[in-house]
Amino acid sequence: MTADGSARGSVGGATIVLVVVGVVVGVAFAPQAWSYATQPDGTVAVVELHGSITGDTASSVVDDLREARQNDSIRAVVLDVDSPGGTAAASEQLYLAVKRTAGEMPVVASVTGTAASGSYYASLPADDIYVTPASVVGSVGVRATMPSEGVPAGEVVTGPDKGSGSTSQEVRQRVETLRRAFVGSVFAERGDRIELTRAEVSHAKVYAGATGVENGMADEIGGVDTAIGAAADDAGLDDYEVVRMEAPQLSVLSQLGLSADGEPADATTEQVFEYRGVDTVQYLMLHGTIETQAAGTGVTANASA
């Protein structure tokens, strides 16, 4: 009887020890388990497309989109757009980068100010375009600044076309090709959501956000937070965090139009595309005016219609 009792006592003691060990281990791992339980399902990246589109600004956005695609935690992208457009080549780079990103994850565009010309072109591959009632969208067209014809005085060239620039007819043909590509992209990306004809889109009008939703140039009324929520829903994220990839910030001197030595700077964020008598044609997807150095120094060909 004593032997049996001792055996039962040993078993009972072992059970108590095991329970105590289990409690201690549970307490030790509880913080880590809680951390795993509260981690977000993924991240929504907000990529800024602000200001005039140049080669440099486009490269910055392209790099941000590439980083978003390569980061396993980022599951969706919101393109925060406030831009009047810019050069045609840089706008095309953005369009291709956004399209590639949209092929790998949900992309939603949020027009916080203006998405005109090249910036609207860059927004087209997004799954949805959100606007505010006061936003501006559209200006589907291309324009070009033409250099003066002929060889500059004091220069000798090896051939008739060396340094002479393009003829007016060649420029117009190129602009027409770009226009058709732009308009074609609108209908390819927007599909049956567009309530406008090709001729109406080619007229290059800009529309207020609410009107843009009505005619199919945009999809929904809502701010950037609404766009973030929509992107998260598209990615199947119930619990998510948001990271903003901001555009490079200029120094105070640069914002005042000055360089580090106090002299006027050559360019600012709000770059003005100015014709300076260059020998090559500038093709622009830019809504607005192009400043000329002096009357007669250049011709602006607007092929948006």
C-alpha positions in Angstrom: 0.0 0.0 0.0 2.9 2.3 0.9 4.6 1.4 -2.4 1.4 2.2 -4.3 0.9 5.5 -2.5 4.5 6.5 -3.2 4.0 5.8 -6.9 0.9 7.8 -7.0 2.6 10.7 -5.2 5.4 10.7 -7.7 3.1 10.8 -10.7 1.1 13.6 -9.1 4.3 15.6 -8.5 5.4 15.1 -12.1 2.1 16.4 -13.3 2.3 19.5 -11.2 5.9 20.1 -12.5 4.8 19.7 -16.1 1.9 22.1 -15.6 4.2 24.7 -14.1 6.7 24.3 -16.9 3.9 24.7 -19.4 2.7 27.9 -17.9 6.2 29.3 -17.8 6.8 28.4 -21.4 3.5 29.8 -22.4 4.2 33.1 -20.7 7.6 33.3 -22.4 6.2 32.8 -25.9 3.0 34.8 -25.4 4.5 38.2 -26.5 5.9 36.6 -29.7 2.6 34.9 -30.5 0.8 38.1 -29.9 3.2 39.9 -32.2 2.5 37.4 -35.0 -1.2 37.7 -34.4 -1.2 41.5 -34.8 1.2 41.8 -37.7 -0.5 43.4 -40.8 -1.4 41.3 -43.8 0.6 43.5 -46.0 1.5 47.1 -47.1 -0.1 49.6 -49.4 2.6 51.9 -51.0 1.7 55.4 -51.9 3.9 56.6 -54.8 3.9 60.3 -55.6 3.7 61.7 -59.1 3.9 65.4 -58.4 5.0 68.3 -60.6 6.1 68.5 -64.2 7.2 65.2 -65.7 10.9 65.3 -66.8 13.5 62.5 -67.2 14.6 63.0 -63.6 11.1 63.0 -62.0 10.0 60.0 -64.1 13.1 58.1 -63.1 12.3 58.7 -59.4 8.8 57.3 -59.8 10.0 54.4 -61.9 12.4 53.5 -59.2 9.7 53.7 -56.5 7.5 51.4 -58.6 10.3 49.0 -59.1 11.0 48.9 -55.3 7.3 48.3 -54.7 7.3 45.3 -57.1 10.4 43.8 -55.5 9.3 44.3 -51.9 7.4 41.2 -50.8 5.5 43.0 -48.1 4.0 45.5 -50.5 0.7 44.1 -51.9 -0.8 47.2 -53.6 0.1 50.6 -54.9 -1.7 54.0 -54.9 -0.4 56.5 -57.4 -0.8 59.9 -55.9 -1.1 62.2 -59.0 -0.8 66.0 -59.1 0.9 66.9 -62.4 0.2 68.9 -65.6 2.3 66.4 -67.6 5.6 66.9 -69.3 7.9 65.4 -71.9 6.4 62.7 -74.1 9.4 60.3 -73.6 9.3 60.5 -69.8 5.5 60.2 -69.8 5.8 57.0 -71.8 8.3 55.6 -69.3 5.8 56.2 -66.5 3.0 54.6 -68.4 5.1 51.5 -69.0 6.2 51.3 -65.4 2.7 51.7 -64.0 1.4 49.1 -66.5 4.1 46.6 -65.4 3.3 47.2 -61.8 -0.5 46.8 -62.4 0.3 43.4 -63.9 1.8 42.2 -60.6 -0.4 43.9 -58.0 -3.5 46.2 -57.7 -2.7 49.8 -58.6 -5.2 52.6 -57.9 -4.6 56.2 -59.1 -5.7 59.1 -56.8 -5.8 62.4 -58.5 -5.2 64.8 -55.6 -5.0 67.8 -58.0 -4.3 67.5 -61.7 -3.9 64.5 -63.9 -3.5 66.1 -67.3 -1.8 65.1 -70.5 1.3 63.0 -69.6 0.3 62.4 -66.0 -3.1 61.2 -67.2 -1.3 58.9 -69.6 0.7 57.5 -66.8 -2.5 56.9 -64.7 -4.3 54.9 -67.4 -3.0 51.4 -66.5 -4.4 51.8 -63.0 -7.3 49.5 -62.1 -9.3 52.5 -61.0 -8.8 56.3 -61.1 -10.2 58.2 -58.0 -10.8 61.9 -58.3 -12.2 64.7 -56.1 -14.9 67.0 -57.5 -12.3 69.8 -58.0 -9.7 67.5 -59.6 -8.8 68.0 -63.2 -8.3 65.1 -65.7 -7.8 64.8 -69.4 -5.9 66.9 -72.0 -5.3 63.8 -74.1 -2.9 65.3 -76.7 0.6 66.0 -77.8 2.4 69.2 -78.8 5.8 70.0 -80.1 8.2 72.9 -80.1 10.0 73.3 -83.4 13.5 74.7 -83.9 14.2 77.2 -86.6 15.0 75.6 -89.9 18.4 75.9 -91.6 22.0 75.6 -90.4 22.9 78.1 -87.7 25.1 81.0 -88.8 28.8 80.3 -88.5 28.5 76.5 -88.7 29.6 74.0 -91.3 27.8 70.6 -91.6 28.7 67.4 -93.4 25.2 66.8 -94.7 22.0 68.7 -95.5 20.1 67.2 -92.5 23.0 67.5 -90.0 22.0 70.1 -87.4 19.1 71.4 -89.5 16.4 69.8 -87.3 13.2 68.2 -88.6 10.9 69.7 -91.2 7.4 70.9 -90.2 5.9 68.0 -92.0 8.1 65.4 -90.2 7.2 67.0 -86.8 3.5 66.9 -87.5 3.7 63.2 -88.6 5.5 62.3 -85.4 3.1 64.3 -83.3 0.2 62.6 -85.0 1.7 59.1 -84.3 2.1 60.0 -80.6 -1.5 61.3 -80.5 -2.9 58.1 -81.9 -0.9 56.1 -79.4 -2.2 58.2 -76.6 -5.8 58.1 -77.6 -5.5 54.4 -78.4 -4.1 53.8 -74.9 -7.1 55.6 -73.4 -9.5 53.2 -75.1 -7.3 50.1 -74.5 -7.1 50.8 -70.8 -10.5 52.3 -70.1 -12.4 50.0 -72.4 -16.2 50.4 -72.3 -16.0 52.8 -69.4 -15.3 55.7 -71.8 -18.5 57.5 -72.7 -16.7 59.7 -75.2 -15.9 59.1 -78.9 -12.3 59.0 -80.1 -12.9 62.5 -81.7 -14.0 63.9 -78.4 -11.1 62.4 -76.5 -8.7 63.7 -79.2 -10.1 67.2 -78.7 -7.9 67.3 -75.6 -10.3 68.9 -73.2 -9.8 68.8 -69.4 -12.7 67.8 -67.2 -13.5 68.5 -63.6 -13.4 65.3 -61.4 -17.1 64.8 -61.2 -17.5 65.3 -65.0 -14.7 62.9 -65.5 -16.5 60.2 -63.6 -19.6 60.8 -65.7 -17.8 60.5 -69.0 -15.6 57.6 -68.0 -12.2 59.5 -67.8 -12.2 58.5 -64.1 -14.0 56.0 -62.0 -14.9 57.2 -58.5 -15.1 60.3 -56.3 -12.9 60.0 -53.3 -9.6 61.2 -51.8 -6.3 59.4 -51.3 -7.6 57.6 -48.2 -10.5 56.2 -50.2 -8.1 55.1 -52.9 -5.8 53.4 -50.3 -8.8 51.5 -48.9 -9.8 50.4 -52.4 -6.3 49.2 -53.2 -6.2 47.2 -50.0 -9.6 45.6 -50.8 -8.4 44.7 -54.3 -5.3 43.0 -52.7 -7.5 41.2 -50.1 -5.9 43.0 -47.2 -8.1 43.2 -44.0 -5.3 44.5 -41.9 -2.6 46.6 -43.6 -0.1 49.4 -43.1 0.6 52.3 -45.4 4.0 53.6 -46.5 4.5 56.7 -48.6 7.2 57.0 -51.2 7.5 60.7 -51.4 9.0 62.6 -54.3 12.5 64.1 -53.7 12.2 67.4 -51.8 14.1 70.5 -52.9 16.0 72.7 -50.5 14.6 76.0 -49.4 17.0 77.8 -51.9 15.8 75.6 -54.7 12.2 76.4 -53.9 13.0 80.1 -54.1 14.6 79.5 -57.5 18.2 80.0 -56.2 21.2 77.7 -56.3 23.5 77.0 -53.4 25.6 80.1 -54.1 22.5 82.4 -54.2 22.4 82.7 -58.0 19.2 81.9 -59.9 18.7 78.2 -60.4 18.2 76.7 -63.8 15.2 74.6 -62.8 12.8 74.0 -60.0 10.2 71.4 -59.2 7.6 73.4 -61.2 9.7 73.3 -64.3 8.7 75.6 -67.2 9.3 74.1 -70.6 10.9 76.9 -72.5 11.8 77.0 -76.1 15.4 78.3 -76.5 16.1 77.7 -80.1 17.4 74.2 -79.7 18.2 72.1 -82.7 16.0 69.2 -81.7 12.2 69.0 -81.5 10.7 68.7 -78.0 7.6 66.5 -77.9 5.4 67.3 -75.0 2.4 65.7 -73.3 1.9 68.9 -71.3 -1.3 70.8 -70.5 -0.6 74.5 -70.5 1.5 77.0 -72.3 5.1 76.8 -73.5 7.2 80.0 -73.0 9.2 81.2 -76.0 12.3 83.3 -75.7 11.1 85.8 -78.2 8.4 86.1 -80.8 9.2 84.1 -83.9 11.9 81.9 -82.3 9.8 78.8 -82.5 6.5 77.4 -83.5 4.2 75.4 -81.2 2.4 72.6 -83.0 -0.6 71.4 -81.1 -1.8 68.1 -82.5 -4.3 67.3 -79.8 -7.2 67.6 -82.2 
